[in-house]
Amino acid sequence: MEESVKQTTNTILMIEPVSFGFNNQTAVNNYFQQKDSLSDFEVQRRALAEFNSMVEKLRSKGIRVIVVQDMPEPHTPDSIFPNNWISFHQDGRVVLYPMYAENRRAERRNDILTLLAGKVAISDIVDFAASEKQNRFLEGTGSMIFDHSNKIAYAAISERTDKELFLHFCHDFDFKPVYFFANQTFTGKRLPIYHTNVMMCIGDQYAVFCPAAIDNVEERNAVINSFVTSKKEIIEISEEQMHRFACNMLQVENENGVRFLVMSEAAFESLTAKQIERLTSYNEIISIAIPTIEKYGGGSVRCMMAEIFNNNNL
C-alpha cells in the first residue's frame, strides 16, 4: 500500500487530562454519558490512571504516542478526546473543527500546534471553526469515519455533524461522501446517535458496523454496498454491543508496521467468539480498561486518539 493511501498510522496524539469529568453541555445529546455521586477529584484521579495505563500499553506494543498535558484553565472536561477538534492528513494539512459544546471549543490550542510543528510536517492549517457562529458543527473523526485507501468518508448526520460542512470537507479533501441518519434506543425512544464513530470502525480490510443503527433501509443498504464495493469484510455488531463501545475502536500500527485494533475492555468483553476470531485474523487486539472515561465522558479509546499521518520529522 502506498503512503498516499495509507489507512493506518503508527503515531497518535493523546491529551493527558487535568480536570476530566462529566460535561453537562455534551450530555444533552450524548446518551452514553452517566453521572453519579463520585467526587470530581476521584473521577479525575481514576481517569488519569486509566489514561496513563493506555499510553503505557500502546507504547509497549511499539506504537508512537505523543502526550500533551491539558491545562487547568479554561476548564475543558472533555480534552481527553482530541480527535474531535483536530485531524492530520497525509498531504501535510491539519484540520481544526467546529465543536457543538462551547466549553469544548477551548480545546483547540495554538500551543499544541506549535509543539507539534517541531515533530510533524504541517503544510497548511484548514480551519472550519468559524462555522460555530452559524451553529454548524463537524467534530472531526467523531463525525467522520475515513476509508483512506478508497478515499471514502462516512458520516451520520446529527446536531454535531452538519451535512453541508461534511460535503464541503469531502470536496476539499477529495473524499467520496456517504452520509445517513443513525439512531439508538434510549429510555424507550429512538434518538439520534451523536457521533459516527460509536457505530462504525473501518480497518484496512474490514468494517465493524452496527446496521441496526440505520433505520432507513435504503441508507443502510448504501453503506453496506459501499463496504462491499471497497472489499471490506463486514463484521456486524448489535445495538447492545454498540452501547458498550464495540465500534469505538481504531486500527493502528507500530514502528515495524504490525497492525493492532485498539478497543476498550468493555468493548472486547461484549464481542462474541466469532467476532473476535474474525478481527484477530487481521490484527492483534489491544484491550484497555477505561471504565471511568467511558462512563463520565461517554466516549471510548478511539475518541482518545488523534492519528498523525504526516509524521515526517519523527
Summary of the structure (lengths in Angstrom):
residues: 314
radius of gyration: 17.8
end to end distance: 20.7
largest distance: 50.8
contacts: 1089
relative contact order: 0.19
helix: 36%
strand: 24%
